[in-house]
Amino acid sequence: MQMDNDIAGSTVFVVDDNPSNLWVSTNYLVEFSFTAVPLRSGEELLELVKKRVPDIILLDILMPGGIDGYETCRRLKKLDKIKNIPVIFMSALTESVNKVRGFEAGAVDYVTKPIDADELLSRLKAHLTIKKLREKLEEANCLLEEKITLRTKELSDANRILKRLWEAVQKTGEAIIILDQMANITFVNPAFQLMTGYSVEEAVGRNIRILKSGRHSKAFYAELWDTLNAGKVWKGRFINKKKDGTLYHEESSISPFTDKSGTVVNYLAVKRDITRELKLEEQLNQSQKMDALGQMAGGVAHDFNNLLQIILGYTEMSLAHLPDDDAGTVRMKEIHCAAEQAVTLVRQLLTFSKRQQIEPQPLDLNETINNQIKLVGRLIGENIEVNVICPKETKRVFADPTQVEQILTNLCLNARDAMPQGGSLIIETRNTVMDESTIGVHTRVAPGEYVMLTVSDTGTGMPKEILEHIFEPFFSTKAEGKGSGLGLATVYGIVEKHKGMILVYSELSMGTTFKIYLPVCKAKTTPKPVVTEEHIDGGDETLLLAEDNAQVRKLAQRVLTKAGYNVLTAADGDEAVELFEKKHADVHLTIIDVVMPGKSGRVVYDRFKQLKPDVPVLFCSGYSFNSLETKFLPDREFEFISKPYKADVLLKKVRAILDDCKQEMEDTPADSPDDLRS
């Protein structure tokens, strides 16, 4: 804290019977250019002030062994040359009665221990300033009484004081307004213009009603005026209107000023714009709500995956046995197609809940946009003009290409639906830097370089009450059957998964703009391995299948048995462990559901490894891999398959694991006789 020149060097007597407190206070004051004099008792202070007059006194209250601070202060105020010296009490006593006793004894302030250094310095500065100003006023009054000719100097001193007060009012960040009895504006400071848009000239003389937004009831204003007319201070919040019509939120304190007869003559209002604070609070609440919805969506997706596993599995098995020209084949294919669509919906739910695994890589966002717009262009329609603005200097992002394409598709289709009569769709990229002020409450987003993807339309727009819900799963303003309500929820989940941020701006009849921020990529490109088709073989090995869902368990058993495997089944973790303890010597591979009643998949895995360390394990779950790996899966490497899985995917996975185990055994050299003897 910077000390004013007329305060620096001021003499402060510090009285405290505690040596440690006295040393800390004294040294801190010296650091800020005060002349600090340490004293251990009230008696010592009373003796010293006879010889030396300080500028201010810091006085402890409780000082065992002598007179306390209250009595010391009372005696000081009886000394002519000391009585006007400000005394500030320092004490750990926080009760109001102690503060009242202090003020009654003559103190000007009361600081509670442990003392905040900045607060102490601020109070010292304030009281020293008041003391200096009071001394100047007293000097001016004396000069006025002695010589009329010195009136010019008195006015000069007064003007200097008024200038300081004026500067303080002009520079403060809060809007200060003075009203007359009829609530007409008589004074505003510059902060008022910044807050409302009205200049001083436009505001003075007009009624404060120019700020009314129409958002408050008559009862609200009646309570306000009842409080002020009773001579009390009113504190509360307004939704007011700026000069340009923009609504804003303000926190206000209004105080009535009365004359000697008690009649209110003026009102002083101090106002602070809290619109941004409330917006940040709203963002935080929205983020917490979306997290809760994401957890719920992930749980629903898990249950649906189990059901879809059964539907897909049995339709595939039925189709394998039905002739192509059979009427039942057509019906089975329709069921299978509907189940596949349901799988897509479940994946969207998992994406929203941030549980769908992503494969991020260095990505040229401009190239992705140009390629994707060709594909979705036919869906958008010829009555919508598409403008793509992608500067060459746009940096690469670290993102999953498939999911970025999903973002573009969903936003473009959403824009199309908002422009049934046609319009303009603008897709733009731009490099940007995010700092703490732009991030707000999005704590998952780190400050740094980002690419901003903007998708804007000239459609119907949305009111605030709709905007608050657009990212919620299954929320839709479209007619029934026209959408799943997962489009924007999926976009939200993808952006969150990529540690990015999405913002939306919209007003009725003004169109909608989505802004998506994706982190700039700093990694080098790694080529993806080429995947080749494999022939799926069965086998005659023994497998242990632990699955708590009876229908899924029965389906998997049929698929594996049909492929030639000998399958042992368990309905929960406890049964799986009991069965493995009896049959582990014969088991070649275990298939374990991650989440089961009784012992969980991880507990079962640990027990299997104790009994047979080299037994391979294949985990499966309706939950996605990312949502499980930190809670339910082992730290070591393992194989994993997500439900719902197709029969060929399961068989391929099982065969690959068994073949890898066989190859590993063949590659391991046999022990020599010498090794056995040792």
C-alpha positions as CSV (number, residue, x, y, z in Angstrom):
1,M,0.0,0.0,0.0
2,Q,1.4,3.4,-1.0
3,M,1.5,6.0,1.7
4,D,0.7,9.7,0.9
5,N,3.6,12.1,1.4
6,D,1.8,13.9,4.2
7,I,1.3,10.6,6.1
8,A,4.6,9.0,5.6
9,G,6.9,9.5,8.6
10,S,3.9,9.9,11.0
11,T,4.7,9.0,14.6
12,V,2.8,6.0,15.9
13,F,2.9,5.0,19.6
14,V,2.2,1.2,19.8
15,V,1.2,-0.1,23.2
16,D,1.0,-3.9,23.8
17,D,2.1,-6.0,26.8
18,N,2.9,-9.0,24.5
19,P,6.5,-8.6,23.3
20,S,5.8,-10.7,20.1
21,N,2.8,-8.7,19.1
22,L,4.6,-5.5,19.8
23,W,7.6,-6.5,17.7
24,V,5.5,-7.5,14.7
25,S,3.4,-4.4,14.8
26,T,6.3,-2.0,15.2
27,N,8.4,-3.6,12.4
28,Y,5.5,-3.7,10.0
29,L,4.8,0.0,10.5
30,V,8.5,0.9,10.0
31,E,8.4,-0.9,6.7
32,F,5.7,1.5,5.5
33,S,7.7,4.6,6.5
34,F,6.0,5.2,9.9
35,T,8.0,6.3,12.9
36,A,6.9,3.5,15.4
37,V,7.6,3.8,19.1
38,P,7.0,0.5,21.1
39,L,5.6,0.7,24.7
40,R,4.8,-2.1,27.1
41,S,2.1,-0.5,29.4
42,G,-0.4,2.3,29.8
43,E,1.7,3.9,32.5
44,E,4.7,4.0,30.2
45,L,2.5,5.7,27.5
46,L,1.2,8.3,29.9
47,E,4.7,9.2,30.9
48,L,6.0,9.5,27.4
49,V,3.2,11.8,26.1
50,K,4.3,14.4,28.6
51,K,7.5,14.7,26.6
52,R,6.5,13.8,23.1
53,V,3.2,14.0,21.1
54,P,2.5,11.3,18.5
55,D,0.3,11.5,15.4
56,I,-1.7,8.5,16.4
57,I,-1.8,5.8,19.1
58,L,-2.4,2.0,18.8
59,L,-3.5,0.8,22.2
60,D,-4.1,-2.7,23.6
61,I,-7.0,-3.2,25.9
62,L,-6.0,-6.0,28.3
63,M,-2.7,-5.3,29.9
64,P,-2.3,-7.3,33.2
65,G,-0.3,-5.8,36.0
66,G,-1.4,-2.2,35.4
67,I,-4.2,0.0,34.2
68,D,-6.1,-1.3,31.1
69,G,-6.5,0.3,27.8
70,Y,-9.9,1.8,28.6
71,E,-8.5,3.7,31.6
72,T,-5.4,4.7,29.7
73,C,-7.5,6.2,26.9
74,R,-9.7,8.1,29.4
75,R,-6.7,9.7,31.0
76,L,-5.2,10.6,27.6
77,K,-8.4,12.5,26.7
78,K,-8.0,14.7,29.8
79,L,-4.6,16.0,28.6
80,D,-5.0,19.1,26.5
81,K,-2.2,18.5,24.1
82,I,-3.1,14.8,23.6
83,K,-6.9,14.8,23.7
84,N,-7.2,15.3,19.9
85,I,-4.7,12.5,19.1
86,P,-6.6,9.6,17.5
87,V,-6.6,6.4,19.6
88,I,-7.2,3.0,17.9
89,F,-7.9,0.0,20.2
90,M,-6.3,-3.4,19.3
91,S,-7.9,-6.4,21.0
92,A,-9.0,-10.0,20.6
93,L,-12.3,-9.1,22.3
94,T,-14.9,-9.2,19.6
95,E,-18.1,-8.5,21.5
96,S,-20.0,-5.3,20.7
97,V,-20.0,-4.2,24.3
98,N,-16.2,-4.1,24.3
99,K,-16.2,-1.9,21.2
100,V,-18.8,0.4,22.7
101,R,-16.7,0.8,25.9
102,G,-13.7,1.6,23.7
103,F,-15.6,4.4,21.8
104,E,-17.0,5.7,25.1
105,A,-13.5,6.0,26.4
106,G,-12.6,8.2,23.5
107,A,-11.2,5.9,20.8
108,V,-11.8,6.6,17.1
109,D,-11.6,3.0,15.9
110,Y,-11.4,-0.7,17.1
111,V,-9.2,-3.4,15.3
112,T,-9.8,-7.0,16.2
113,K,-6.9,-9.4,16.7
114,P,-5.4,-11.2,14.9
115,I,-4.8,-8.0,13.0
116,D,-5.0,-7.9,9.2
117,A,-2.0,-5.8,8.2
118,D,-3.7,-4.2,5.1
119,E,-6.8,-3.4,7.2
120,L,-4.6,-1.8,9.9
121,L,-2.7,0.3,7.4
122,S,-6.0,1.4,5.7
123,R,-7.4,2.5,9.0
124,L,-4.2,4.3,10.1
125,K,-4.2,6.1,6.8
126,A,-7.9,7.1,7.1
127,H,-7.6,8.5,10.6
128,L,-4.3,10.2,10.0
129,T,-5.9,11.9,6.9
130,I,-8.9,12.9,9.0
131,K,-6.5,14.2,11.7
132,K,-4.5,16.2,9.1
133,L,-7.6,17.6,7.5
134,R,-9.1,18.5,10.9
135,E,-5.9,20.3,11.9
136,K,-5.9,22.3,8.7
137,L,-9.5,23.3,9.3
138,E,-8.8,24.3,12.9
139,E,-5.8,26.3,11.7
140,A,-8.0,28.0,9.0
141,N,-10.6,28.9,11.6
142,C,-8.0,30.4,13.9
143,L,-6.6,32.5,11.1
144,L,-10.1,33.6,10.1
145,E,-10.7,34.8,13.7
146,E,-7.4,36.6,13.9
147,K,-7.3,38.3,10.5
148,I,-10.0,38.8,7.9
149,T,-7.2,39.3,5.4
150,L,-6.4,35.6,5.6
151,R,-9.8,34.6,4.2
152,T,-8.3,33.8,0.8
153,K,-6.0,31.2,2.4
154,E,-8.9,29.7,4.4
155,L,-10.9,29.3,1.1
156,S,-7.9,27.7,-0.5
157,D,-7.5,25.1,2.2
158,A,-11.2,24.4,2.0
159,N,-11.1,24.0,-1.7
160,R,-8.2,21.6,-1.5
161,I,-10.2,19.4,0.9
162,L,-13.2,19.6,-1.4
163,K,-11.1,18.7,-4.3
164,R,-9.9,15.5,-2.6
165,L,-13.5,14.5,-1.7
166,W,-14.5,15.3,-5.3
167,E,-11.7,13.2,-6.8
168,A,-12.7,10.3,-4.5
169,V,-16.3,10.5,-5.7
170,Q,-15.3,10.9,-9.3
171,K,-12.8,8.0,-9.3
172,T,-14.8,5.4,-7.4
173,G,-16.0,2.4,-9.3
174,E,-19.5,2.5,-7.8
175,A,-22.2,4.8,-9.3
176,I,-23.1,7.5,-6.9
177,I,-26.4,9.3,-7.3
178,I,-28.0,12.1,-5.2
179,L,-31.8,12.5,-5.5
180,D,-34.1,15.2,-4.2
181,Q,-37.3,14.6,-2.3
182,M,-39.2,13.7,-5.5
183,A,-36.5,11.3,-6.6
184,N,-35.2,13.7,-9.3
185,I,-31.5,13.3,-10.0
186,T,-29.4,16.2,-8.8
187,F,-25.9,14.6,-9.1
188,V,-24.2,11.5,-10.7
189,N,-20.6,10.6,-10.9
190,P,-18.8,9.2,-14.0
191,A,-19.3,5.6,-12.9
192,F,-23.0,6.2,-13.4
193,Q,-22.5,6.9,-17.0
194,L,-20.4,3.8,-17.5
195,M,-23.1,1.7,-15.8
196,T,-26.2,3.2,-17.5
197,G,-25.0,5.0,-20.6
198,Y,-26.6,8.3,-19.5
199,S,-24.2,11.2,-19.4
200,V,-24.2,13.7,-16.5
201,E,-26.1,16.2,-18.7
202,E,-28.7,13.6,-19.7
203,A,-29.3,12.4,-16.2
204,V,-29.4,15.5,-14.0
205,G,-32.9,16.9,-13.7
206,R,-34.6,13.7,-14.8
207,N,-36.4,11.3,-12.5
208,I,-34.7,8.1,-11.4
209,R,-37.5,6.3,-13.1
210,I,-35.5,6.5,-16.4
211,L,-33.8,3.3,-15.2
212,K,-37.0,1.4,-14.5
213,S,-37.1,-1.9,-16.4
214,G,-40.7,-2.9,-15.6
215,R,-39.3,-6.1,-14.0
216,H,-40.3,-5.2,-10.4
217,S,-43.8,-5.1,-8.9
218,K,-45.5,-2.2,-7.2
219,A,-45.1,-4.1,-3.9
220,F,-41.3,-4.1,-4.4
221,Y,-41.2,-0.3,-4.8
222,A,-43.7,0.2,-1.9
223,E,-41.4,-1.7,0.5
224,L,-38.4,0.4,-0.7
225,W,-40.1,3.7,-0.1
226,D,-41.5,2.6,3.2
227,T,-38.0,1.8,4.4
228,L,-36.6,5.1,3.2
229,N,-39.4,7.2,4.6
230,A,-38.8,5.5,8.0
231,G,-35.3,7.0,7.9
232,K,-33.7,3.6,7.3
233,V,-31.1,2.5,4.7
234,W,-32.5,0.3,2.0
235,K,-30.3,-2.4,0.5
236,G,-31.2,-4.7,-2.3
237,R,-30.9,-5.6,-6.0
238,F,-32.5,-4.0,-9.1
239,I,-33.0,-5.2,-12.6
240,N,-32.7,-1.8,-14.4
241,K,-32.5,-0.6,-18.0
242,K,-29.6,1.2,-19.6
243,K,-30.0,4.0,-22.1
244,D,-29.7,1.6,-25.0
245,G,-32.5,-0.6,-23.6
246,T,-30.1,-3.3,-22.2
247,L,-31.2,-4.8,-18.9
248,Y,-28.6,-5.1,-16.2
249,H,-28.5,-6.2,-12.5
250,E,-27.3,-3.9,-9.8
251,E,-26.7,-4.1,-6.1
252,S,-27.8,-0.9,-4.5
253,S,-27.7,0.9,-1.1
254,I,-30.0,4.0,-0.7
255,S,-29.7,6.2,2.3
256,P,-32.1,9.1,3.3
257,F,-30.7,12.4,4.5
258,T,-32.8,14.6,6.8
259,D,-32.7,18.2,8.0
260,K,-32.7,19.2,11.7
261,S,-36.5,18.7,11.8
262,G,-36.2,15.1,10.6
263,T,-37.6,15.8,7.1
264,V,-36.0,13.9,4.3
265,V,-34.3,16.4,1.9
266,N,-32.1,14.1,-0.2
267,Y,-31.4,10.4,-1.0
268,L,-27.9,9.1,-1.6
269,A,-27.7,5.9,-3.8
270,V,-24.5,3.9,-4.2
271,K,-24.9,1.3,-7.0
272,R,-22.8,-1.6,-8.3
273,D,-23.3,-3.5,-11.6
274,I,-23.4,-7.2,-10.7
275,T,-24.5,-8.6,-14.1
276,R,-21.3,-10.4,-14.7
277,E,-21.2,-11.9,-11.3
278,L,-24.7,-13.3,-11.7
279,K,-23.8,-14.6,-15.1
280,L,-20.8,-16.5,-13.7
281,E,-23.0,-17.8,-10.9
282,E,-25.5,-19.0,-13.5
283,Q,-22.8,-20.7,-15.6
284,L,-21.6,-22.5,-12.5
285,N,-25.1,-23.7,-11.7
286,Q,-25.6,-24.8,-15.3
287,S,-22.3,-26.7,-15.3
288,Q,-23.2,-28.5,-12.1
289,K,-26.6,-29.4,-13.5
290,M,-25.1,-30.7,-16.7
291,D,-22.7,-32.9,-14.7
292,A,-25.6,-34.4,-12.7
293,L,-27.5,-35.0,-15.9
294,G,-24.4,-36.6,-17.4
295,Q,-24.1,-39.1,-14.5
296,M,-27.7,-40.0,-14.9
297,A,-27.4,-40.4,-18.7
298,G,-24.4,-42.7,-18.2
299,G,-26.3,-45.0,-15.9
300,V,-29.3,-45.1,-18.3
301,A,-27.0,-45.9,-21.2
302,H,-25.5,-48.8,-19.2
303,D,-28.9,-50.4,-18.7
304,F,-29.9,-49.9,-22.3
305,N,-26.7,-51.5,-23.5
306,N,-27.6,-54.7,-21.7
307,L,-31.0,-54.8,-23.3
308,L,-29.6,-54.0,-26.7
309,Q,-27.0,-56.7,-26.3
310,I,-29.8,-59.2,-26.0
311,I,-31.9,-57.8,-28.9
312,L,-29.0,-57.6,-31.3
313,G,-27.5,-61.0,-30.3
314,Y,-30.7,-62.9,-30.9
315,T,-31.7,-61.1,-34.1
316,E,-28.2,-61.9,-35.5
317,M,-28.6,-65.6,-34.5
318,S,-32.1,-65.7,-36.0
319,L,-31.0,-64.1,-39.2
320,A,-28.2,-66.7,-39.6
321,H,-30.8,-69.5,-39.7
322,L,-33.6,-67.8,-41.7
323,P,-33.7,-68.0,-45.6
324,D,-33.3,-64.6,-47.3
325,D,-36.8,-64.9,-48.9
326,D,-38.5,-65.8,-45.6
327,A,-41.1,-63.2,-44.3
328,G,-39.5,-63.5,-40.9
329,T,-36.2,-62.4,-42.3
330,V,-37.6,-59.0,-43.3
331,R,-39.1,-58.5,-39.8
332,M,-35.9,-59.6,-38.1
333,K,-33.9,-57.1,-40.2
334,E,-36.3,-54.3,-39.2
335,I,-35.8,-55.2,-35.5
336,H,-32.0,-55.4,-36.0
337,C,-32.0,-52.0,-37.8
338,A,-34.1,-50.4,-35.0
339,A,-31.7,-51.9,-32.4
340,E,-28.7,-50.4,-34.3
341,Q,-30.4,-47.0,-34.2
342,A,-30.9,-47.4,-30.5
343,V,-27.1,-48.2,-30.2
344,T,-26.4,-44.9,-31.8
345,L,-28.7,-43.1,-29.4
346,V,-27.0,-44.8,-26.4
347,R,-23.6,-43.7,-27.8
348,Q,-24.9,-40.1,-28.0
349,L,-26.0,-40.4,-24.3
350,L,-22.5,-41.7,-23.4
351,T,-20.9,-38.8,-25.4
352,F,-23.1,-36.3,-23.5
353,S,-22.1,-37.9,-20.2
354,K,-18.4,-37.7,-21.2
355,R,-18.1,-41.5,-20.9
356,Q,-17.6,-42.3,-24.6
357,Q,-14.0,-43.0,-25.4
358,I,-12.4,-40.5,-27.8
359,E,-9.3,-40.8,-30.0
360,P,-7.9,-37.3,-30.3
361,Q,-5.2,-36.5,-32.8
362,P,-3.7,-33.4,-34.4
363,L,-6.5,-32.1,-36.7
364,D,-6.8,-29.5,-39.4
365,L,-10.1,-28.0,-38.5
366,N,-10.4,-26.1,-41.7
367,E,-10.0,-29.2,-43.8
368,T,-12.5,-31.1,-41.6
369,I,-15.1,-28.3,-42.1
370,N,-14.6,-28.2,-45.9
371,N,-14.9,-31.9,-46.2
372,Q,-17.9,-32.2,-43.9
373,I,-19.8,-29.3,-45.4
374,K,-19.9,-31.2,-48.7
375,L,-21.6,-34.1,-47.0
376,V,-24.1,-32.2,-45.0
377,G,-24.8,-29.7,-47.8
378,R,-27.4,-31.9,-49.3
379,L,-29.2,-32.2,-46.0
380,I,-29.2,-28.4,-45.4
381,G,-31.1,-27.6,-48.6
382,E,-30.7,-25.1,-51.4
383,N,-32.6,-22.3,-49.7
384,I,-29.9,-21.8,-47.1
385,E,-26.7,-20.0,-48.2
386,V,-23.6,-21.5,-46.6
387,N,-20.6,-19.3,-46.0
388,V,-17.3,-20.8,-44.7
389,I,-14.6,-18.5,-43.4
390,C,-11.5,-20.4,-42.5
391,P,-8.3,-18.4,-42.5
392,K,-5.1,-20.2,-43.6
393,E,-3.4,-19.3,-40.3
394,T,-5.9,-21.2,-38.3
395,K,-3.9,-23.6,-36.0
396,R,-4.5,-27.3,-35.7
397,V,-6.5,-28.6,-32.7
398,F,-6.2,-31.8,-30.7
399,A,-9.5,-33.6,-31.3
400,D,-11.2,-36.7,-32.5
401,P,-12.1,-36.2,-36.2
402,T,-15.2,-38.3,-36.0
403,Q,-16.6,-36.3,-33.1
404,V,-15.7,-33.0,-34.6
405,E,-17.7,-34.1,-37.7
406,Q,-20.5,-35.0,-35.3
407,I,-20.4,-31.4,-33.9
408,L,-20.6,-29.8,-37.3
409,T,-23.4,-32.1,-38.5
410,N,-25.5,-31.5,-35.4
411,L,-25.0,-27.8,-35.4
412,C,-25.7,-27.5,-39.2
413,L,-28.9,-29.5,-39.0
414,N,-30.0,-27.5,-35.9
415,A,-29.4,-24.3,-37.9
416,R,-31.4,-25.8,-40.9
417,D,-34.4,-26.5,-38.6
418,A,-34.3,-22.9,-37.3
419,M,-34.5,-21.5,-40.9
420,P,-37.5,-23.3,-42.5
421,Q,-37.9,-20.4,-45.0
422,G,-34.2,-20.2,-45.8
423,G,-31.4,-17.9,-44.6
424,S,-27.7,-17.8,-44.1
425,L,-25.4,-20.2,-42.3
426,I,-21.9,-19.0,-41.4
427,I,-19.1,-21.3,-40.3
428,E,-15.9,-19.6,-39.2
429,T,-12.6,-20.5,-37.5
430,R,-10.3,-18.1,-35.7
431,N,-7.3,-18.4,-33.4
432,T,-7.8,-17.0,-29.9
433,V,-6.3,-16.9,-26.5
434,M,-8.4,-17.7,-23.4
435,D,-7.6,-16.1,-20.1
436,E,-9.2,-16.2,-16.6
437,S,-11.8,-13.6,-17.5
438,T,-13.1,-15.4,-20.6
439,I,-13.0,-18.8,-19.0
440,G,-15.3,-17.8,-16.2
441,V,-16.5,-20.8,-14.2
442,H,-15.5,-23.4,-16.7
443,T,-12.9,-24.9,-14.4
444,R,-12.1,-27.7,-16.8
445,V,-10.8,-25.2,-19.3
446,A,-7.2,-24.1,-18.9
447,P,-6.0,-20.7,-20.0
448,G,-4.0,-20.9,-23.3
449,E,-4.4,-21.0,-27.1
450,Y,-7.6,-22.2,-28.6
451,V,-9.3,-22.3,-32.0
452,M,-12.8,-20.8,-31.9
453,L,-15.3,-22.6,-34.2
454,T,-18.3,-20.3,-34.8
455,V,-21.6,-21.6,-36.3
456,S,-24.1,-18.8,-36.8
457,D,-27.6,-18.8,-38.5
458,T,-30.2,-16.1,-39.3
459,G,-33.0,-18.3,-38.0
460,T,-35.8,-17.8,-35.5
461,G,-33.6,-17.6,-32.5
462,M,-34.5,-18.7,-28.9
463,P,-35.7,-16.9,-25.8
464,K,-33.7,-17.2,-22.5
465,E,-36.0,-19.8,-21.0
466,I,-35.2,-22.1,-23.9
467,L,-31.5,-21.4,-23.9
468,E,-31.3,-22.5,-20.3
469,H,-32.2,-26.1,-21.3
470,I,-30.9,-26.6,-24.9
471,F,-27.9,-28.8,-23.8
472,E,-30.0,-31.1,-21.7
473,P,-30.6,-34.6,-23.1
474,F,-34.0,-35.2,-24.7
475,F,-34.9,-31.5,-24.5
476,S,-36.3,-30.4,-27.8
477,T,-38.6,-27.7,-29.2
478,K,-39.3,-29.6,-32.3
479,A,-42.6,-31.5,-33.0
480,E,-42.9,-35.0,-31.6
481,G,-41.0,-37.5,-33.8
482,K,-38.9,-34.7,-35.4
483,G,-35.8,-35.2,-33.2
484,S,-34.3,-37.2,-30.4
485,G,-33.4,-34.2,-28.3
486,L,-29.8,-35.5,-28.1
487,G,-28.2,-33.4,-30.9
488,L,-27.0,-30.4,-28.8
489,A,-26.5,-32.6,-25.7
490,T,-24.1,-34.7,-27.8
491,V,-22.3,-31.5,-28.9
492,Y,-22.0,-30.4,-25.3
493,G,-20.5,-33.7,-24.2
494,I,-18.0,-33.8,-27.1
495,V,-16.7,-30.3,-26.3
496,E,-16.4,-31.1,-22.6
497,K,-14.6,-34.3,-23.3
498,H,-12.1,-32.4,-25.4
499,K,-11.5,-30.0,-22.5
500,G,-13.0,-27.2,-24.5
501,M,-15.9,-24.7,-24.0
502,I,-19.1,-24.0,-25.8
503,L,-21.1,-20.8,-25.6
504,V,-24.4,-19.9,-27.2
505,Y,-25.9,-16.5,-28.0
506,S,-29.5,-16.1,-29.3
507,E,-32.5,-13.9,-29.3
508,L,-35.9,-14.3,-30.8
509,S,-35.9,-13.3,-34.5
510,M,-32.2,-12.5,-34.3
511,G,-30.7,-15.9,-35.1
512,T,-28.3,-18.1,-33.0
513,T,-24.6,-18.3,-32.7
514,F,-22.6,-21.2,-31.2
515,K,-19.0,-20.6,-30.3
516,I,-16.9,-23.7,-29.6
517,Y,-13.3,-23.4,-28.2
518,L,-11.0,-26.3,-28.9
519,P,-7.4,-26.5,-27.5
520,V,-4.6,-25.8,-30.0
521,C,-2.5,-28.9,-30.7
522,K,1.2,-29.0,-29.9
523,A,1.8,-32.7,-30.6
524,K,3.3,-34.2,-33.7
525,T,1.1,-36.3,-36.1
526,T,1.4,-40.1,-35.6
527,P,0.2,-42.3,-38.4
528,K,-2.6,-44.7,-37.5
529,P,-2.0,-48.4,-37.9
530,V,-3.7,-50.2,-40.8
531,V,-6.5,-52.6,-39.7
532,T,-7.0,-55.7,-41.8
533,E,-9.9,-58.1,-41.9
534,E,-9.4,-61.4,-40.0
535,H,-11.1,-64.8,-40.4
536,I,-13.0,-65.6,-37.2
537,D,-12.2,-69.1,-35.9
538,G,-13.8,-70.8,-32.9
539,G,-12.1,-73.3,-30.6
540,D,-12.4,-76.1,-28.0
541,E,-11.0,-74.2,-25.0
542,T,-12.8,-73.8,-21.7
543,L,-14.1,-70.3,-20.9
544,L,-15.5,-69.0,-17.6
545,L,-18.2,-66.4,-18.2
546,A,-19.3,-64.2,-15.2
547,E,-22.3,-62.0,-16.1
548,D,-25.1,-60.9,-13.7
549,N,-27.7,-60.3,-16.5
550,A,-29.3,-63.7,-17.1
551,Q,-30.4,-62.9,-20.7
552,V,-27.0,-61.5,-21.7
553,R,-25.3,-64.4,-20.0
554,K,-27.4,-67.0,-21.9
555,L,-26.9,-65.2,-25.2
556,A,-23.1,-65.0,-24.8
557,Q,-23.0,-68.7,-23.8
558,R,-24.9,-69.7,-26.9
559,V,-22.6,-67.7,-29.2
560,L,-19.5,-69.2,-27.6
561,T,-20.8,-72.7,-27.4
562,K,-21.8,-72.6,-31.0
563,A,-18.3,-71.7,-31.9
564,G,-17.0,-74.9,-30.2
565,Y,-16.0,-73.5,-26.8
566,N,-16.8,-75.2,-23.5
567,V,-18.4,-72.4,-21.4
568,L,-18.8,-72.3,-17.6
569,T,-21.2,-69.6,-16.4
570,A,-21.6,-67.7,-13.1
571,A,-24.4,-65.3,-12.2
572,D,-22.4,-63.0,-9.9
573,G,-18.9,-62.4,-8.5
574,D,-19.2,-64.7,-5.6
575,E,-20.3,-67.6,-7.8
576,A,-17.5,-66.9,-10.3
577,V,-14.9,-67.1,-7.6
578,E,-16.3,-70.3,-6.2
579,L,-16.5,-71.9,-9.6
580,F,-12.9,-70.8,-10.5
581,E,-11.5,-72.2,-7.3
582,K,-12.8,-75.6,-8.4
583,K,-12.1,-75.5,-12.1
584,H,-9.2,-73.0,-12.5
585,A,-6.9,-75.7,-13.8
586,D,-9.2,-76.3,-16.8
587,V,-10.0,-72.6,-17.6
588,H,-8.2,-71.0,-20.5
589,L,-9.9,-67.6,-20.5
590,T,-12.3,-65.7,-18.2
591,I,-14.9,-63.2,-19.4
592,I,-15.9,-60.9,-16.5
593,D,-18.7,-58.3,-16.3
594,V,-17.1,-55.2,-14.6
595,V,-20.1,-54.3,-12.4
596,M,-21.8,-57.2,-10.6
597,P,-23.6,-57.8,-7.3
598,G,-21.5,-59.3,-4.6
599,K,-17.9,-59.2,-5.6
600,S,-17.2,-56.7,-8.4
601,G,-15.3,-57.5,-11.5
602,R,-12.0,-56.1,-10.1
603,V,-12.3,-58.2,-6.9
604,V,-13.0,-61.3,-9.0
605,Y,-10.0,-60.5,-11.2
606,D,-7.7,-60.2,-8.3
607,R,-8.8,-63.6,-6.9
608,F,-8.4,-65.3,-10.3
609,K,-4.9,-63.9,-10.6
610,Q,-4.0,-65.3,-7.1
611,L,-5.1,-68.8,-8.1
612,K,-3.8,-68.7,-11.7
613,P,-1.6,-65.7,-12.5
614,D,-1.3,-66.4,-16.2
615,V,-5.0,-66.8,-16.9
616,P,-6.1,-64.2,-19.5
617,V,-9.1,-61.9,-18.6
618,L,-11.6,-60.1,-20.9
619,F,-13.6,-57.4,-19.1
620,C,-17.0,-56.4,-20.6
621,S,-19.5,-53.7,-19.5
622,G,-22.4,-51.5,-20.6
623,Y,-20.5,-48.6,-19.2
624,S,-17.9,-47.1,-21.4
625,F,-14.2,-47.8,-20.8
626,N,-13.3,-44.3,-19.7
627,S,-15.9,-44.2,-17.0
628,L,-14.7,-47.4,-15.4
629,E,-10.9,-47.6,-15.6
630,T,-10.1,-45.5,-12.5
631,K,-12.7,-47.1,-10.2
632,F,-13.5,-50.6,-11.2
633,L,-10.7,-51.9,-13.3
634,P,-7.2,-53.1,-12.3
635,D,-4.1,-51.0,-12.8
636,R,-2.4,-53.6,-15.0
637,E,-3.0,-54.1,-18.7
638,F,-6.2,-56.0,-19.6
639,E,-8.6,-56.6,-22.5
640,F,-12.0,-54.8,-22.7
641,I,-15.1,-55.1,-24.8
642,S,-18.1,-52.7,-24.7
643,K,-21.7,-53.8,-24.7
644,P,-23.6,-54.2,-26.8
645,Y,-21.2,-56.2,-28.8
646,K,-21.9,-58.2,-32.0
647,A,-21.3,-62.0,-31.9
648,D,-18.4,-61.8,-34.4
649,V,-16.7,-59.1,-32.4
650,L,-16.9,-61.2,-29.2
651,L,-15.6,-64.3,-31.1
652,K,-12.8,-62.4,-32.7
653,K,-11.7,-60.9,-29.4
654,V,-11.8,-64.2,-27.6
655,R,-9.9,-66.0,-30.3
656,A,-7.2,-63.3,-30.5
657,I,-6.6,-63.4,-26.7
658,L,-6.3,-67.2,-26.7
659,D,-4.0,-67.2,-29.7
660,D,-1.8,-64.5,-28.1
661,C,-1.5,-66.7,-25.0
662,K,-0.5,-69.8,-27.0
663,Q,2.1,-67.8,-28.9
664,E,3.5,-66.4,-25.7
665,M,3.9,-70.0,-24.3
666,E,5.6,-71.2,-27.5
667,D,8.0,-68.3,-27.4
668,T,8.9,-69.0,-23.7
669,P,12.0,-71.3,-23.7
670,A,11.7,-74.6,-21.7
671,D,13.7,-75.1,-18.6
672,S,16.9,-77.1,-19.0
673,P,17.8,-80.0,-16.7
674,D,20.6,-77.9,-15.2
675,D,18.0,-75.2,-14.4
676,L,15.8,-77.8,-12.7
677,R,18.6,-79.1,-10.6
678,S,19.5,-75.6,-9.5
